């Protein structure tokens, strides 16, 4: 796996990934992982042995590679041995470490309001509003196209989301106008659109809603940079990332009493356990629980005596 040219082994691995329709990001990650493994061996990975795999996994642990990155690297190496080289004996030597569960970091409604208020322009405000108001991932925001917005039903359809899932009628989020020069569309706010724009039949339904300089679609890295600029301007001291908008969307809905099954459907989670983690950060729900300690200081209620009818004379 030379870095200068595409070797026959890498070419075959790319064909295997294309046949299984792995996305471009996954393919780049697998190729990078195998290049790192080849650099550790200082020879082609198809000559690796069981001891080589063991030493490589120890090397990742000793060099302080995070559990997430280590699992990602070994996933790419396992694909090479299991699929491309058909070395199931070597693939069986690869193990994954369970990652510690982290509590999502969310912003309060006031912090979210300040973040959207200090956005530099309408385009940035709309991008961030989609992330919070509809619970969209960064990749879903930047891939949003005109045809995905159904003004009649007041929904946003998410196509080919994480895991290649298409979720029609998934989003019923906050009202906003999707910004683009000479084009405006309307999204939903329950049943009351806030910025309704009359939109005729669009001549370019496949066109992206958000373009960067030069007419190319905005990237997730550019969107993340815009978020951090707005967060700093809003005076948010938490170490929040762009994904915190999605966490805040789910947490604030949960605090307002929205059924957790509905939130699960809006977020596109397969398992309810994934959505249930937001109950640990829903401070509104937690603050509303009365502690048994507080009950001790309250005066004890006397039991009411039941009135009995006098016995017949």
DRENDO-1510 file (C-alpha; in Angstrom, 1 decimal, always signed):
<recs>
REC; n; res; u; v; w
REC; 1; UNK; +0.0; +0.0; +0.0 .
REC; 2; UNK; +2.3; +2.7; -1.2 .
REC; 3; UNK; +1.4; +6.3; -0.7 .
REC; 4; UNK; +2.7; +7.2; -4.2 .
REC; 5; UNK; +0.7; +5.0; -6.4 .
REC; 6; UNK; -2.4; +2.8; -6.2 .
REC; 7; UNK; -1.1; -0.8; -5.6 .
REC; 8; UNK; -3.1; -3.8; -6.8 .
REC; 9; UNK; -4.0; -4.6; -3.2 .
REC; 10; UNK; -5.4; -1.1; -2.6 .
REC; 11; UNK; -7.2; -1.2; -6.0 .
REC; 12; UNK; -8.9; -4.5; -5.0 .
REC; 13; UNK; -9.8; -3.1; -1.6 .
REC; 14; UNK; -11.4; +0.0; -3.2 .
REC; 15; UNK; -13.4; -2.3; -5.6 .
REC; 16; UNK; -14.6; -4.3; -2.6 .
REC; 17; UNK; -15.7; -1.2; -0.8 .
REC; 18; UNK; -17.5; +0.1; -3.9 .
REC; 19; UNK; -19.3; -3.2; -4.4 .
REC; 20; UNK; -20.6; -2.9; -0.8 .
REC; 21; UNK; -21.5; +0.8; -1.5 .
REC; 22; UNK; -19.5; +2.2; +1.4 .
REC; 23; UNK; -19.6; +6.0; +1.5 .
REC; 24; UNK; -16.6; +8.1; +0.4 .
REC; 25; UNK; -15.8; +9.0; +4.0 .
REC; 26; UNK; -15.8; +5.4; +5.2 .
REC; 27; UNK; -13.6; +4.4; +2.3 .
REC; 28; UNK; -11.0; +7.1; +3.0 .
REC; 29; UNK; -11.0; +6.0; +6.7 .
REC; 30; UNK; -10.4; +2.4; +5.8 .
REC; 31; UNK; -7.6; +3.3; +3.3 .
REC; 32; UNK; -5.9; +5.5; +5.9 .
REC; 33; UNK; -6.2; +2.8; +8.5 .
REC; 34; UNK; -4.5; +0.2; +6.3 .
REC; 35; UNK; -1.8; +2.7; +5.3 .
REC; 36; UNK; -1.1; +3.2; +9.0 .
REC; 37; UNK; -0.9; -0.5; +9.5 .
REC; 38; UNK; +1.4; -0.9; +6.5 .
REC; 39; UNK; +3.6; +1.9; +7.9 .
REC; 40; UNK; +3.9; +0.1; +11.2 .
REC; 41; UNK; +4.9; -3.1; +9.4 .
REC; 42; UNK; +7.1; -1.4; +6.9 .
REC; 43; UNK; +5.9; -3.9; +4.3 .
REC; 44; UNK; +2.7; -4.8; +2.6 .
REC; 45; UNK; -0.2; -5.8; +4.9 .
REC; 46; UNK; -0.9; -9.0; +2.9 .
REC; 47; UNK; +2.3; -10.5; +4.5 .
REC; 48; UNK; +1.1; -9.8; +8.0 .
REC; 49; UNK; +1.0; -12.5; +10.7 .
REC; 50; UNK; -1.0; -13.0; +13.8 .
REC; 51; UNK; +1.9; -11.6; +15.9 .
REC; 52; UNK; +2.0; -8.5; +13.7 .
REC; 53; UNK; -1.7; -7.8; +14.4 .
REC; 54; UNK; -1.1; -8.3; +18.1 .
REC; 55; UNK; +1.9; -5.9; +18.1 .
REC; 56; UNK; +0.0; -3.3; +16.2 .
REC; 57; UNK; -2.9; -3.3; +18.6 .
REC; 58; UNK; -0.4; -3.0; +21.5 .
REC; 59; UNK; +1.3; -0.2; +19.7 .
REC; 60; UNK; -2.0; +1.8; +19.4 .
REC; 61; UNK; -2.7; +1.3; +23.1 .
REC; 62; UNK; +0.8; +2.3; +24.2 .
REC; 63; UNK; +0.9; +5.5; +22.0 .
REC; 64; UNK; -2.2; +6.9; +23.6 .
REC; 65; UNK; -4.6; +6.5; +20.7 .
REC; 66; UNK; -8.2; +7.1; +21.9 .
REC; 67; UNK; -10.6; +4.2; +22.1 .
REC; 68; UNK; -12.7; +5.7; +19.3 .
REC; 69; UNK; -9.8; +6.1; +16.9 .
REC; 70; UNK; -8.4; +2.7; +17.8 .
REC; 71; UNK; -11.7; +1.0; +17.0 .
REC; 72; UNK; -12.0; +3.0; +13.8 .
REC; 73; UNK; -8.5; +2.0; +12.7 .
REC; 74; UNK; -9.0; -1.7; +13.5 .
REC; 75; UNK; -12.3; -1.7; +11.6 .
REC; 76; UNK; -10.5; -0.7; +8.4 .
REC; 77; UNK; -7.8; -3.3; +9.0 .
REC; 78; UNK; -10.4; -6.0; +9.7 .
REC; 79; UNK; -12.2; -5.1; +6.4 .
REC; 80; UNK; -8.9; -5.7; +4.6 .
REC; 81; UNK; -8.3; -9.1; +6.1 .
REC; 82; UNK; -11.9; -10.3; +6.2 .
REC; 83; UNK; -13.1; -9.1; +2.8 .
REC; 84; UNK; -10.2; -8.3; +0.5 .
REC; 85; UNK; -7.6; -10.9; +1.6 .
REC; 86; UNK; -10.1; -13.5; +2.9 .
REC; 87; UNK; -7.9; -14.1; +5.9 .
REC; 88; UNK; -10.5; -14.9; +8.4 .
REC; 89; UNK; -7.9; -16.2; +10.8 .
REC; 90; UNK; -6.2; -12.8; +11.0 .
REC; 91; UNK; -9.5; -11.0; +11.1 .
REC; 92; UNK; -10.5; -13.0; +14.2 .
REC; 93; UNK; -7.4; -11.6; +16.0 .
REC; 94; UNK; -8.8; -8.1; +15.9 .
REC; 95; UNK; -10.9; -7.0; +18.9 .
REC; 96; UNK; -12.7; -3.8; +19.7 .
REC; 97; UNK; -12.8; -2.0; +23.0 .
REC; 98; UNK; -16.1; -0.8; +24.4 .
REC; 99; UNK; -16.2; +3.0; +24.6 .
REC; 100; UNK; -17.3; +4.7; +27.8 .
REC; 101; UNK; -20.7; +6.3; +27.5 .
REC; 102; UNK; -20.6; +10.0; +27.6 .
REC; 103; UNK; -23.4; +12.3; +28.7 .
REC; 104; UNK; -24.4; +14.6; +25.9 .
REC; 105; UNK; -23.4; +18.3; +26.4 .
REC; 106; UNK; -26.4; +20.5; +25.7 .
REC; 107; UNK; -27.1; +24.2; +25.7 .
REC; 108; UNK; -29.8; +25.9; +27.6 .
REC; 109; UNK; -32.7; +27.6; +25.7 .
REC; 110; UNK; -31.2; +31.0; +26.7 .
REC; 111; UNK; -27.8; +30.0; +25.3 .
REC; 112; UNK; -29.4; +28.7; +22.1 .
REC; 113; UNK; -31.3; +32.0; +21.7 .
REC; 114; UNK; -28.1; +34.0; +22.1 .
REC; 115; UNK; -26.3; +31.8; +19.6 .
REC; 116; UNK; -28.8; +32.3; +16.9 .
REC; 117; UNK; -29.1; +36.0; +17.7 .
REC; 118; UNK; -25.4; +36.7; +17.1 .
REC; 119; UNK; -25.2; +34.8; +13.8 .
REC; 120; UNK; -23.4; +37.0; +11.3 .
REC; 121; UNK; -26.0; +36.9; +8.6 .
REC; 122; UNK; -29.3; +35.2; +7.5 .
REC; 123; UNK; -27.5; +32.3; +5.9 .
REC; 124; UNK; -25.5; +31.4; +9.0 .
REC; 125; UNK; -28.6; +31.8; +11.2 .
REC; 126; UNK; -30.6; +29.5; +9.0 .
REC; 127; UNK; -27.9; +26.9; +9.0 .
REC; 128; UNK; -27.7; +26.9; +12.8 .
REC; 129; UNK; -31.5; +27.0; +13.1 .
REC; 130; UNK; -31.8; +23.9; +11.0 .
REC; 131; UNK; -29.4; +22.1; +13.3 .
REC; 132; UNK; -31.3; +23.1; +16.4 .
REC; 133; UNK; -34.9; +23.5; +15.2 .
REC; 134; UNK; -35.0; +20.2; +13.2 .
REC; 135; UNK; -32.3; +18.2; +15.0 .
REC; 136; UNK; -30.3; +17.7; +11.9 .
REC; 137; UNK; -26.7; +16.4; +11.8 .
REC; 138; UNK; -24.1; +18.7; +10.2 .
REC; 139; UNK; -23.9; +16.3; +7.2 .
REC; 140; UNK; -27.7; +16.5; +6.8 .
REC; 141; UNK; -27.7; +20.3; +6.9 .
REC; 142; UNK; -25.1; +20.7; +4.2 .
REC; 143; UNK; -26.7; +18.1; +1.9 .
REC; 144; UNK; -30.1; +19.7; +2.1 .
REC; 145; UNK; -31.6; +20.2; -1.3 .
REC; 146; UNK; -34.6; +22.2; -2.5 .
REC; 147; UNK; -36.6; +19.0; -3.3 .
REC; 148; UNK; -36.2; +17.8; +0.3 .
REC; 149; UNK; -38.4; +20.7; +1.6 .
REC; 150; UNK; -42.1; +20.1; +1.4 .
REC; 151; UNK; -43.8; +23.4; +2.1 .
REC; 152; UNK; -47.3; +22.0; +1.7 .
REC; 153; UNK; -46.9; +19.4; +4.5 .
REC; 154; UNK; -44.4; +21.6; +6.4 .
REC; 155; UNK; -41.8; +19.0; +6.7 .
REC; 156; UNK; -38.2; +18.4; +5.7 .
REC; 157; UNK; -37.3; +15.0; +4.3 .
REC; 158; UNK; -33.9; +13.6; +5.1 .
REC; 159; UNK; -32.6; +11.3; +2.4 .
REC; 160; UNK; -29.6; +9.0; +2.7 .
REC; 161; UNK; -28.8; +10.0; +6.3 .
REC; 162; UNK; -26.5; +8.1; +8.6 .
REC; 163; UNK; -26.5; +4.4; +7.8 .
REC; 164; UNK; -28.0; +5.3; +4.4 .
REC; 165; UNK; -31.4; +5.7; +5.9 .
REC; 166; UNK; -34.1; +7.7; +4.1 .
REC; 167; UNK; -36.6; +9.1; +6.5 .
REC; 168; UNK; -39.5; +10.9; +4.8 .
REC; 169; UNK; -41.7; +13.1; +6.9 .
REC; 170; UNK; -39.1; +13.0; +9.6 .
REC; 171; UNK; -38.6; +16.6; +10.6 .
REC; 172; UNK; -41.3; +18.9; +12.0 .
REC; 173; UNK; -39.0; +21.6; +13.3 .
REC; 174; UNK; -38.8; +25.3; +13.9 .
REC; 175; UNK; -39.9; +27.7; +11.3 .
REC; 176; UNK; -37.3; +29.3; +9.1 .
REC; 177; UNK; -36.6; +30.4; +5.6 .
REC; 178; UNK; -33.9; +28.4; +3.9 .
REC; 179; UNK; -31.6; +31.1; +2.6 .
REC; 180; UNK; -30.2; +31.2; -0.9 .
REC; 181; UNK; -29.9; +34.1; -3.3 .
REC; 182; UNK; -33.0; +34.5; -5.4 .
REC; 183; UNK; -34.6; +31.4; -3.9 .
REC; 184; UNK; -36.5; +31.0; -0.6 .
REC; 185; UNK; -38.5; +28.2; +0.8 .
REC; 186; UNK; -40.6; +27.7; +3.9 .
REC; 187; UNK; -40.2; +25.2; +6.7 .
REC; 188; UNK; -42.5; +24.4; +9.6 .
REC; 189; UNK; -43.2; +25.5; +13.1 .
REC; 190; UNK; -45.9; +23.2; +14.3 .
REC; 191; UNK; -48.8; +24.5; +12.3 .
REC; 192; UNK; -47.7; +28.2; +12.2 .
REC; 193; UNK; -44.9; +29.1; +9.7 .
REC; 194; UNK; -43.1; +32.2; +10.9 .
REC; 195; UNK; -41.4; +33.3; +7.7 .
REC; 196; UNK; -43.7; +32.1; +4.9 .
REC; 197; UNK; -42.5; +32.8; +1.4 .
REC; 198; UNK; -44.6; +32.1; -1.6 .
REC; 199; UNK; -42.5; +29.6; -3.6 .
REC; 200; UNK; -43.4; +28.6; -7.2 .
REC; 201; UNK; -42.5; +25.3; -8.7 .
REC; 202; UNK; -38.7; +25.3; -8.4 .
REC; 203; UNK; -36.8; +24.8; -11.7 .
REC; 204; UNK; -33.8; +23.2; -10.0 .
REC; 205; UNK; -35.2; +20.7; -7.4 .
REC; 206; UNK; -31.8; +19.0; -7.1 .
REC; 207; UNK; -30.0; +22.2; -6.3 .
REC; 208; UNK; -28.4; +22.6; -2.9 .
REC; 209; UNK; -29.9; +25.1; -0.4 .
REC; 210; UNK; -26.5; +26.3; +0.9 .
REC; 211; UNK; -23.6; +27.1; -1.3 .
REC; 212; UNK; -20.2; +28.4; -0.4 .
REC; 213; UNK; -18.0; +30.8; -2.4 .
REC; 214; UNK; -17.6; +29.6; -5.9 .
REC; 215; UNK; -21.0; +27.8; -6.1 .
REC; 216; UNK; -19.8; +24.6; -4.3 .
REC; 217; UNK; -21.8; +23.1; -1.5 .
REC; 218; UNK; -20.8; +24.2; +2.0 .
REC; 219; UNK; -18.8; +21.6; +3.9 .
REC; 220; UNK; -19.3; +20.3; +7.4 .
REC; 221; UNK; -15.9; +21.8; +8.4 .
REC; 222; UNK; -17.1; +25.3; +7.2 .
REC; 223; UNK; -20.3; +24.9; +9.1 .
REC; 224; UNK; -18.5; +23.8; +12.3 .
REC; 225; UNK; -16.2; +26.9; +12.0 .
REC; 226; UNK; -19.3; +29.2; +11.7 .
REC; 227; UNK; -20.8; +27.6; +14.8 .
REC; 228; UNK; -17.7; +28.1; +16.9 .
REC; 229; UNK; -17.5; +31.8; +15.8 .
REC; 230; UNK; -21.1; +32.3; +16.8 .
REC; 231; UNK; -20.7; +30.4; +20.1 .
REC; 232; UNK; -17.7; +32.6; +21.0 .
REC; 233; UNK; -19.6; +35.8; +20.1 .
REC; 234; UNK; -22.6; +34.6; +22.2 .
REC; 235; UNK; -20.3; +34.2; +25.2 .
REC; 236; UNK; -20.9; +30.4; +25.6 .
REC; 237; UNK; -18.2; +29.0; +27.8 .
REC; 238; UNK; -19.1; +25.4; +27.5 .
REC; 239; UNK; -16.9; +23.2; +25.2 .
REC; 240; UNK; -19.9; +22.7; +22.9 .
REC; 241; UNK; -19.6; +21.5; +19.3 .
REC; 242; UNK; -22.0; +21.8; +16.4 .
REC; 243; UNK; -23.6; +18.4; +17.3 .
REC; 244; UNK; -24.7; +20.1; +20.6 .
REC; 245; UNK; -27.5; +21.7; +18.6 .
REC; 246; UNK; -28.9; +18.2; +17.9 .
REC; 247; UNK; -28.5; +17.2; +21.5 .
REC; 248; UNK; -30.3; +20.4; +22.6 .
REC; 249; UNK; -33.1; +19.8; +20.2 .
REC; 250; UNK; -33.8; +16.4; +21.7 .
REC; 251; UNK; -33.3; +17.5; +25.3 .
REC; 252; UNK; -35.6; +20.5; +25.1 .
REC; 253; UNK; -38.4; +18.5; +23.5 .
REC; 254; UNK; -38.1; +15.9; +26.2 .
REC; 255; UNK; -38.3; +18.6; +28.9 .
REC; 256; UNK; -41.5; +20.0; +27.3 .
REC; 257; UNK; -43.1; +16.6; +27.6 .
REC; 258; UNK; -42.7; +15.2; +24.1 .
REC; 259; UNK; -43.1; +11.5; +24.0 .
REC; 260; UNK; -39.7; +9.8; +23.8 .
REC; 261; UNK; -40.8; +7.6; +20.9 .
REC; 262; UNK; -41.6; +10.6; +18.8 .
REC; 263; UNK; -38.1; +12.1; +19.6 .
REC; 264; UNK; -36.6; +8.7; +18.6 .
REC; 265; UNK; -38.4; +8.9; +15.2 .
REC; 266; UNK; -37.4; +12.5; +14.7 .
REC; 267; UNK; -33.7; +11.7; +15.4 .
REC; 268; UNK; -33.8; +8.6; +13.3 .
REC; 269; UNK; -32.5; +6.3; +16.1 .
REC; 270; UNK; -32.9; +2.6; +15.7 .
REC; 271; UNK; -32.8; +1.8; +19.4 .
REC; 272; UNK; -34.8; +3.5; +22.1 .
REC; 273; UNK; -31.7; +3.2; +24.4 .
REC; 274; UNK; -29.9; +5.7; +22.3 .
REC; 275; UNK; -32.6; +8.3; +22.7 .
REC; 276; UNK; -33.1; +7.5; +26.4 .
REC; 277; UNK; -29.7; +9.0; +27.3 .
REC; 278; UNK; -31.2; +12.4; +26.9 .
REC; 279; UNK; -33.2; +11.8; +30.1 .
REC; 280; UNK; -29.9; +12.1; +32.0 .
REC; 281; UNK; -29.3; +15.7; +30.8 .
REC; 282; UNK; -32.9; +16.9; +30.8 .
REC; 283; UNK; -32.4; +19.3; +33.7 .
REC; 284; UNK; -36.0; +20.6; +33.5 .
REC; 285; UNK; -37.3; +17.2; +34.3 .
REC; 286; UNK; -34.6; +16.5; +36.9 .
REC; 287; UNK; -35.2; +19.8; +38.7 .
REC; 288; UNK; -39.0; +19.1; +38.9 .
REC; 289; UNK; -38.4; +16.0; +41.0 .
REC; 290; UNK; -39.0; +16.6; +44.7 .
REC; 291; UNK; -36.3; +15.1; +46.8 .
REC; 292; UNK; -37.3; +12.8; +49.7 .
REC; 293; UNK; -35.1; +15.0; +51.9 .
REC; 294; UNK; -37.4; +18.0; +51.3 .
REC; 295; UNK; -40.4; +15.9; +52.3 .
REC; 296; UNK; -38.8; +15.3; +55.8 .
REC; 297; UNK; -39.0; +19.0; +56.6 .
REC; 298; UNK; -42.7; +19.3; +55.7 .
REC; 299; UNK; -45.3; +18.9; +58.5 .
REC; 300; UNK; -46.7; +15.5; +58.7 .
REC; 301; UNK; -50.2; +15.2; +57.5 .
REC; 302; UNK; -52.6; +13.8; +60.0 .
REC; 303; UNK; -54.6; +10.9; +58.8 .
REC; 304; UNK; -58.3; +11.7; +58.4 .
REC; 305; UNK; -60.6; +9.8; +60.7 .
REC; 306; UNK; -63.3; +8.0; +58.8 .
REC; 307; UNK; -66.8; +8.9; +59.9 .
REC; 308; UNK; -68.8; +5.9; +60.9 .
REC; 309; UNK; -72.5; +5.9; +60.9 .
REC; 310; UNK; -74.0; +5.6; +64.5 .
REC; 311; UNK; -75.3; +2.1; +65.3 .
REC; 312; UNK; -79.0; +1.7; +65.0 .
REC; 313; UNK; -80.9; +2.3; +68.3 .
</recs>
